[in-house]
């Protein structure tokens, strides 16, 4: 079997020769065990290794008021040991056999992964099954990881320039509590978490019927399924958790905030618009529009705001595509002596131009080349494919998104971009946050 990286590189070369080349498809099997665990396996015999990913369908969106940050806290708890695997042993056993391991949490889900040599299939399955079945939940372990997460918040949010900006943006952009609060949560809520909370959370969300197991690599699918049944099959299913309601009331007016940041050295302008979920065709069109508007040296905003007018040192546009409502954003770092108001006006002008004038075929070609490059980077490894398969299955009930999403983005037209931007990038749907250096910030001297 050819490697995916090589196939995608060849496909990228073919794109320069033909307008609509084929995208290599990733083959996989989709099996559900009797206890509800969904298993996705994709064989790739290019190298003697495999990646294992477990995605649990729980993120900060599932939290309740007074317990924010709990999904992320629990991610840390999953490395504190289980019935038959001691604290720290997952990392130790993974690294000493030549692999890697980690976990991540976001708004939507919590994911754990390991990469192993192919002869360590039983080890990977055993360790993931053991912590799914019997996590070691104690007051000592909770306190240990509570302090680790609090320190992570201090480093990444409270004592980071512009660290408060993203939290303020979410508060203004979303009214529904699911997305209204940050993934890392508040200090007060982290302090309030109890062992009983952890045990209830584990039973509700870390059940096999609320998880997806994906494996990619040098595997035999039939043999792997039998091993998975051996290790995971006896873990009991639990009542399914309540489905998250993402419903947002329509925004009827622009929202604005101005923050003083004692750690900031430059004024930062951030503008965001609420957008539809990832699976909505307009979400794809907005992703393409964001790339043309403000990604790369040839983008509209970079050329106008940074190069020509020299009002900002950095500017970019982006999309945050989610299971529920996402966002389209623009962030600019304002040069000293220049105003955020002037930059905001230029951003509005460039967006208005895209309302009235369709993007060019040359611009679409540039974005399509970037999409292909990103596909190589994201899906060129077994781990990247395993993460994509697990997440797409857990969040969208569609592992085949790995094969359809890129072609669908490549087929976005100029008319699609123009329509979506006119629909969602409106003043009533806009949130503006200006973060400026606090009075006296950056001054040296005794007593600071």
KEMARNU-973061 format. One line per field, with one value per residue (C-alpha): x, y, z; residue number from 0. Coordinates in Angstrom, 1 decimal. Example, Ala and Ser with C-alpha at 12.3 -4.5 7.8 and 13.67 -1.06 7.14 Angstrom:
% residues 2
east: (12.3, 13.7)
north: (-4.5, -1.1)
up: (7.8, 7.1)
num: (0, 1)
END
This chain:
% residues 448
east: (0.0, 1.3, 1.7, -1.1, 1.6, 3.0, -0.5, -1.5, 1.7, 1.1, -2.5, -1.3, 1.0, -1.8, -3.9, -1.5, -2.2, -6.0, -8.9, -10.6, -8.2, -9.3, -8.5, -7.2, -9.8, -9.0, -10.5, -11.9, -14.2, -17.0, -18.0, -20.2, -19.7, -22.7, -21.9, -22.1, -18.4, -17.9, -14.7, -13.1, -10.1, -8.0, -5.2, -1.9, 1.0, 3.5, 5.4, 5.3, 3.4, -0.1, -2.0, -4.9, -7.3, -10.2, -12.6, -15.2, -18.2, -17.7, -16.2, -16.8, -20.1, -21.5, -20.6, -23.1, -22.8, -20.6, -18.5, -16.8, -13.4, -14.5, -14.0, -10.4, -9.8, -11.0, -8.7, -5.8, -7.5, -7.3, -3.5, -3.7, -3.9, -6.6, -7.2, -4.4, -2.2, -0.4, -0.2, 2.3, 2.5, 0.7, 3.4, 6.2, 5.1, 4.4, 7.7, 9.8, 8.3, 9.2, 5.8, 4.1, 0.9, -1.2, -4.7, -6.6, -9.9, -11.9, -15.4, -16.7, -14.8, -12.0, -9.4, -6.6, -4.0, -1.0, 1.4, 3.1, 5.2, 2.9, 3.9, 2.4, -1.2, -2.3, -0.6, -2.4, -5.8, -5.3, -4.3, -7.2, -9.7, -8.5, -9.0, -12.3, -13.4, -11.9, -10.3, -8.6, -10.7, -9.3, -9.2, -5.4, -5.5, -8.2, -6.2, -3.0, -4.6, -6.8, -3.6, -2.0, -5.0, -5.1, -1.4, -2.2, -4.8, -2.3, 0.2, -2.1, -4.8, -4.3, -0.7, -0.6, -0.9, -4.5, -5.3, -8.7, -9.6, -10.8, -13.0, -14.6, -15.2, -17.0, -19.1, -20.3, -20.5, -22.6, -25.6, -26.1, -24.0, -22.6, -20.1, -20.5, -17.7, -14.0, -12.7, -10.3, -13.0, -12.7, -10.6, -13.7, -15.3, -12.1, -11.9, -15.5, -15.0, -15.4, -14.6, -18.3, -18.4, -15.6, -17.1, -20.5, -18.8, -16.8, -19.9, -21.9, -19.5, -16.7, -18.9, -18.2, -21.5, -20.3, -16.9, -15.3, -12.1, -10.1, -7.0, -4.8, -1.7, -0.1, -3.0, -5.1, -8.7, -10.2, -7.6, -7.8, -11.6, -11.2, -8.7, -10.9, -13.8, -11.5, -10.4, -13.4, -16.4, -17.1, -17.2, -20.9, -22.8, -24.4, -27.5, -26.7, -26.0, -28.4, -28.0, -26.5, -28.8, -26.8, -29.8, -28.8, -31.3, -30.6, -28.3, -30.0, -27.3, -23.5, -21.8, -18.5, -16.1, -12.8, -10.3, -7.3, -4.5, -1.5, 0.6, -0.3, 2.2, 0.2, -3.5, -5.3, -8.5, -10.6, -13.8, -16.0, -19.3, -21.4, -21.6, -23.4, -22.1, -19.3, -21.6, -23.5, -22.3, -22.0, -19.4, -17.2, -17.7, -16.8, -13.6, -12.6, -13.6, -11.5, -8.4, -8.8, -9.6, -6.8, -4.5, -1.1, 1.0, -1.3, -4.5, -6.7, -6.2, -2.5, -1.9, -4.2, -3.7, -0.1, 1.7, 0.0, -1.3, 1.2, -1.5, -1.0, 2.0, -0.1, -3.5, -5.3, -8.8, -9.9, -12.9, -13.7, -15.9, -17.8, -20.5, -22.8, -22.5, -19.0, -17.4, -15.6, -13.0, -10.3, -7.5, -5.1, -2.2, -2.2, 1.1, 2.1, 0.5, -2.2, -5.8, -8.0, -10.9, -9.0, -8.1, -11.7, -12.9, -10.5, -11.6, -15.2, -14.2, -12.5, -15.4, -17.8, -15.8, -16.2, -20.0, -20.1, -17.2, -16.8, -13.4, -11.2, -10.4, -6.8, -7.7, -9.7, -6.8, -4.5, -6.9, -7.3, -3.6, -3.5, -6.2, -4.3, -1.1, -3.0, -4.5, -1.0, 0.0, -3.1, -3.7, -0.2, 0.4, -1.5, -2.2, -3.7, -6.0, -7.0, -7.8, -9.9, -11.8, -12.5, -13.6, -15.7, -17.5, -18.0, -19.2, -20.9, -21.7, -19.8, -16.3, -16.5, -16.1, -12.4, -13.1, -15.8, -14.9, -11.8, -13.5, -16.5, -14.2, -12.4, -15.7, -16.7, -17.4, -17.0, -20.8, -20.8, -18.2, -20.1, -23.4, -22.2, -20.2, -23.2, -25.4, -23.3, -20.7, -23.3, -23.0, -25.9, -24.0, -20.7, -18.7, -15.8, -13.3, -10.4, -7.7, -5.3, -2.3, -3.5, -2.4, 1.2, 1.8, 5.3, 6.9, 10.1, 11.4, 11.4, 8.1, 6.5)
north: (0.0, 3.5, 5.9, 8.6, 11.3, 10.3, 9.9, 13.3, 14.9, 13.3, 14.5, 18.0, 17.9, 16.7, 19.6, 21.9, 20.0, 19.5, 21.5, 18.6, 15.8, 12.9, 12.9, 9.6, 8.0, 6.5, 3.0, 2.0, -0.4, 0.8, -1.7, -1.2, -3.6, -4.9, -2.3, 0.6, 1.2, 2.3, 1.1, 2.5, 0.7, 1.8, -0.4, 1.2, -1.1, 1.6, 1.4, -1.2, 1.0, 2.0, 4.9, 4.4, 7.2, 7.2, 10.1, 10.6, 12.7, 15.2, 18.7, 22.0, 22.2, 19.5, 21.3, 23.0, 26.3, 26.1, 23.3, 24.9, 23.5, 20.0, 18.2, 19.5, 18.6, 15.1, 14.8, 15.2, 12.7, 10.0, 9.9, 9.2, 5.5, 2.8, -0.6, -2.4, 0.4, 2.5, 6.3, 7.5, 4.0, 4.9, 7.4, 5.2, 2.1, 4.1, 5.9, 2.8, 0.9, 3.7, 5.4, 8.6, 9.5, 12.5, 13.8, 16.9, 18.6, 21.2, 22.6, 19.4, 16.3, 14.8, 12.7, 10.3, 8.8, 6.6, 5.7, 2.3, -0.2, -2.8, -5.5, -3.5, -3.7, -5.6, -3.0, 0.0, -1.7, -3.0, 0.4, 2.3, -0.3, -0.4, 3.3, 3.3, 0.5, 1.4, 4.8, 5.3, 8.2, 9.4, 12.7, 12.7, 12.3, 14.9, 17.5, 16.8, 17.4, 20.3, 22.2, 21.2, 22.7, 25.8, 26.4, 25.8, 28.6, 30.9, 30.3, 30.3, 32.8, 34.9, 35.8, 35.8, 38.9, 39.0, 35.9, 37.3, 38.4, 35.0, 34.5, 37.8, 37.1, 33.8, 35.5, 38.1, 35.8, 33.1, 33.3, 29.6, 28.3, 25.5, 27.8, 30.9, 29.8, 28.8, 25.2, 25.8, 27.1, 29.4, 29.0, 29.0, 26.2, 24.1, 24.6, 23.4, 20.1, 17.1, 13.4, 12.7, 15.0, 13.2, 9.8, 10.9, 12.5, 9.3, 7.1, 9.4, 10.3, 7.8, 4.9, 2.7, 3.9, 7.5, 6.8, 6.1, 4.0, 4.5, 2.6, 3.3, 1.6, -1.8, -3.9, -6.8, -5.6, -9.0, -9.8, -6.3, -6.5, -9.7, -8.1, -5.1, -7.3, -9.1, -5.9, -3.6, -5.9, -6.5, -2.8, -2.1, 0.6, 3.4, 5.5, 8.0, 11.5, 14.3, 15.8, 19.3, 22.0, 24.5, 26.8, 30.4, 33.3, 35.5, 38.4, 41.7, 44.2, 44.5, 43.8, 45.6, 45.5, 47.3, 45.6, 47.0, 44.4, 45.1, 42.5, 43.8, 46.0, 46.6, 47.2, 44.2, 44.3, 41.2, 41.0, 37.8, 36.8, 33.8, 31.2, 27.9, 24.4, 22.7, 20.5, 23.5, 24.3, 27.9, 27.0, 25.7, 28.8, 31.0, 29.0, 29.7, 33.3, 33.7, 32.3, 34.8, 37.7, 37.4, 34.3, 34.7, 37.6, 37.9, 38.1, 41.3, 42.4, 41.8, 43.7, 46.7, 47.0, 45.8, 46.4, 49.6, 51.5, 50.1, 50.3, 46.8, 44.6, 41.4, 40.7, 37.4, 36.0, 32.5, 30.3, 28.2, 25.4, 23.5, 20.9, 23.8, 27.5, 28.5, 31.8, 33.8, 36.2, 38.8, 39.7, 42.6, 43.8, 47.6, 49.5, 52.1, 55.4, 53.9, 53.5, 50.4, 52.4, 53.0, 49.4, 48.3, 50.6, 49.1, 45.6, 46.6, 48.0, 44.8, 42.6, 45.0, 44.6, 40.8, 41.4, 43.2, 41.7, 37.9, 36.5, 35.6, 32.1, 32.8, 33.4, 30.2, 28.3, 29.6, 28.4, 25.0, 24.5, 25.5, 23.0, 20.2, 21.2, 21.2, 17.8, 16.4, 17.8, 16.7, 13.3, 12.3, 10.4, 7.5, 9.6, 12.4, 10.0, 8.2, 11.5, 12.7, 9.4, 9.3, 13.0, 12.9, 9.8, 11.1, 14.6, 14.2, 10.4, 10.3, 8.8, 9.3, 13.1, 12.3, 11.6, 14.1, 17.3, 18.3, 17.7, 19.7, 22.6, 22.3, 22.7, 25.9, 28.6, 32.4, 32.7, 30.5, 32.7, 35.9, 34.6, 33.2, 36.4, 38.6, 36.4, 36.1, 38.9, 41.6, 44.4, 43.0, 39.6, 41.2, 41.2, 43.6, 43.3, 45.9, 44.9, 47.8, 48.2, 49.2, 52.7, 52.4, 49.0, 48.5, 51.2, 50.1, 51.4, 50.7, 49.7, 48.2)
up: (0.0, -0.8, 2.0, 2.3, 2.4, -0.9, -2.5, -1.4, -2.6, -6.0, -5.9, -5.1, -8.2, -10.3, -9.2, -11.0, -14.2, -14.0, -12.4, -10.5, -9.6, -7.5, -3.8, -2.4, -0.3, 3.1, 3.6, 7.0, 8.8, 11.2, 13.9, 17.0, 20.0, 22.0, 24.8, 22.3, 21.7, 18.1, 16.5, 13.4, 11.9, 8.9, 7.8, 6.5, 6.2, 5.1, 8.5, 11.3, 13.8, 14.7, 16.4, 18.8, 19.7, 22.0, 21.7, 24.4, 23.5, 26.3, 26.3, 28.0, 26.2, 28.5, 31.7, 34.0, 35.8, 38.9, 37.4, 34.5, 33.5, 34.6, 31.3, 31.1, 34.7, 34.0, 31.1, 33.6, 36.0, 33.3, 33.7, 37.5, 37.1, 37.0, 38.5, 36.8, 35.5, 38.0, 38.1, 35.4, 33.9, 30.6, 29.7, 31.0, 29.1, 26.0, 25.9, 26.8, 23.9, 21.5, 21.3, 22.4, 24.3, 25.3, 25.7, 24.6, 25.6, 23.7, 23.6, 21.9, 23.1, 25.1, 23.2, 24.3, 22.0, 21.9, 19.0, 19.3, 17.3, 15.8, 18.2, 21.1, 20.0, 23.2, 25.4, 23.9, 24.0, 27.5, 29.0, 27.3, 28.3, 31.9, 32.5, 30.7, 33.0, 36.4, 36.8, 40.1, 41.6, 44.9, 46.8, 46.5, 42.7, 42.4, 44.4, 42.5, 39.1, 40.4, 41.2, 37.9, 36.0, 38.1, 37.3, 33.6, 33.9, 35.5, 32.8, 29.8, 30.7, 33.9, 33.4, 29.6, 27.4, 26.0, 28.0, 29.1, 25.6, 24.3, 27.4, 26.9, 23.2, 24.0, 26.6, 24.1, 21.1, 22.7, 24.9, 25.4, 28.3, 26.2, 24.4, 26.7, 29.0, 28.5, 28.3, 31.2, 33.5, 36.5, 39.7, 41.9, 39.9, 39.9, 43.7, 44.1, 42.3, 44.6, 44.4, 44.1, 41.1, 39.5, 40.0, 38.6, 35.6, 34.9, 35.1, 32.8, 30.1, 30.1, 29.1, 26.0, 24.4, 24.7, 23.1, 19.7, 19.4, 16.2, 15.2, 12.1, 11.0, 10.4, 11.6, 10.6, 11.0, 11.8, 14.5, 15.9, 16.3, 18.2, 20.6, 21.1, 22.0, 24.5, 26.3, 25.9, 25.4, 29.1, 30.1, 30.8, 28.9, 30.8, 30.2, 27.5, 28.7, 27.8, 24.4, 24.3, 23.1, 21.0, 20.3, 20.2, 20.1, 17.0, 17.6, 16.9, 17.6, 17.6, 21.0, 22.0, 24.9, 25.7, 28.1, 29.9, 30.0, 32.2, 30.3, 26.8, 24.9, 21.8, 21.2, 19.8, 17.8, 17.6, 15.6, 15.4, 13.8, 14.8, 12.0, 11.3, 12.4, 10.5, 8.5, 7.0, 3.4, 4.4, 7.0, 4.2, 2.1, 5.1, 5.6, 2.1, 2.4, 5.6, 3.7, 0.9, 3.3, 5.8, 5.5, 4.0, 2.6, -0.5, 1.4, 1.2, 4.8, 4.9, 1.7, 2.7, 6.4, 6.9, 3.6, 2.2, 5.2, 7.8, 10.5, 12.0, 12.5, 12.2, 10.9, 10.1, 9.6, 10.6, 11.3, 14.3, 13.0, 15.6, 16.2, 17.1, 16.0, 15.1, 14.4, 11.7, 13.1, 12.3, 14.7, 14.3, 16.3, 16.1, 15.5, 18.2, 17.4, 15.2, 16.1, 16.4, 15.0, 11.7, 11.3, 12.1, 9.3, 6.8, 7.8, 7.2, 3.8, 2.7, 3.9, 2.0, -1.2, -0.9, -0.7, -4.0, -6.0, -6.3, -5.4, -8.4, -9.7, -8.9, -5.3, -5.2, -6.7, -4.0, -1.3, -2.9, -2.9, 0.8, 1.5, -0.1, 1.8, 5.0, 4.2, 3.8, 7.2, 9.0, 7.4, 6.4, 9.7, 11.2, 14.3, 12.2, 10.4, 13.7, 15.3, 12.3, 12.2, 15.9, 16.1, 12.9, 14.2, 17.7, 16.8, 13.5, 13.3, 10.0, 9.8, 6.1, 6.6, 6.3, 2.6, 1.8, 3.6, 1.6, -1.8, -0.6, 0.3, -3.0, -4.8, -3.0, -5.7, -5.7, -5.5, -2.4, -0.7, -1.6, -0.4, 2.9, 3.8, 3.0, 5.1, 8.3, 8.3, 9.2, 11.8, 13.9, 14.1, 15.1, 18.4, 18.7, 21.6, 21.8, 24.3, 25.1, 27.4, 30.9, 32.0, 33.1, 31.6, 30.3, 32.3, 34.1, 37.4, 41.1, 42.7, 39.6)
num: (0, 1, 2, 3, 4, 5, 6, 7, 8, 9, 10, 11, 12, 13, 14, 15, 16, 17, 18, 19, 20, 21, 22, 23, 24, 25, 26, 27, 28, 29, 30, 31, 32, 33, 34, 35, 36, 37, 38, 39, 40, 41, 42, 43, 44, 45, 46, 47, 48, 49, 50, 51, 52, 53, 54, 55, 56, 57, 58, 59, 60, 61, 62, 63, 64, 65, 66, 67, 68, 69, 70, 71, 72, 73, 74, 75, 76, 77, 78, 79, 80, 81, 82, 83, 84, 85, 86, 87, 88, 89, 90, 91, 92, 93, 94, 95, 96, 97, 98, 99, 100, 101, 102, 103, 104, 105, 106, 107, 108, 109, 110, 111, 112, 113, 114, 115, 116, 117, 118, 119, 120, 121, 122, 123, 124, 125, 126, 127, 128, 129, 130, 131, 132, 133, 134, 135, 136, 137, 138, 139, 140, 141, 142, 143, 144, 145, 146, 147, 148, 149, 150, 151, 152, 153, 154, 155, 156, 157, 158, 159, 160, 161, 162, 163, 164, 165, 166, 167, 168, 169, 170, 171, 172, 173, 174, 175, 176, 177, 178, 179, 180, 181, 182, 183, 184, 185, 186, 187, 188, 189, 190, 191, 192, 193, 194, 195, 196, 197, 198, 199, 200, 201, 202, 203, 204, 205, 206, 207, 208, 209, 210, 211, 212, 213, 214, 215, 216, 217, 218, 219, 220, 221, 222, 223, 224, 225, 226, 227, 228, 229, 230, 231, 232, 233, 234, 235, 236, 237, 238, 239, 240, 241, 242, 243, 244, 245, 246, 247, 248, 249, 250, 251, 252, 253, 254, 255, 256, 257, 258, 259, 260, 261, 262, 263, 264, 265, 266, 267, 268, 269, 270, 271, 272, 273, 274, 275, 276, 277, 278, 279, 280, 281, 282, 283, 284, 285, 286, 287, 288, 289, 290, 291, 292, 293, 294, 295, 296, 297, 298, 299, 300, 301, 302, 303, 304, 305, 306, 307, 308, 309, 310, 311, 312, 313, 314, 315, 316, 317, 318, 319, 320, 321, 322, 323, 324, 325, 326, 327, 328, 329, 330, 331, 332, 333, 334, 335, 336, 337, 338, 339, 340, 341, 342, 343, 344, 345, 346, 347, 348, 349, 350, 351, 352, 353, 354, 355, 356, 357, 358, 359, 360, 361, 362, 363, 364, 365, 366, 367, 368, 369, 370, 371, 372, 373, 374, 375, 376, 377, 378, 379, 380, 381, 382, 383, 384, 385, 386, 387, 388, 389, 390, 391, 392, 393, 394, 395, 396, 397, 398, 399, 400, 401, 402, 403, 404, 405, 406, 407, 408, 409, 410, 411, 412, 413, 414, 415, 416, 417, 418, 419, 420, 421, 422, 423, 424, 425, 426, 427, 428, 429, 430, 431, 432, 433, 434, 435, 436, 437, 438, 439, 440, 441, 442, 443, 444, 445, 446, 447)
END
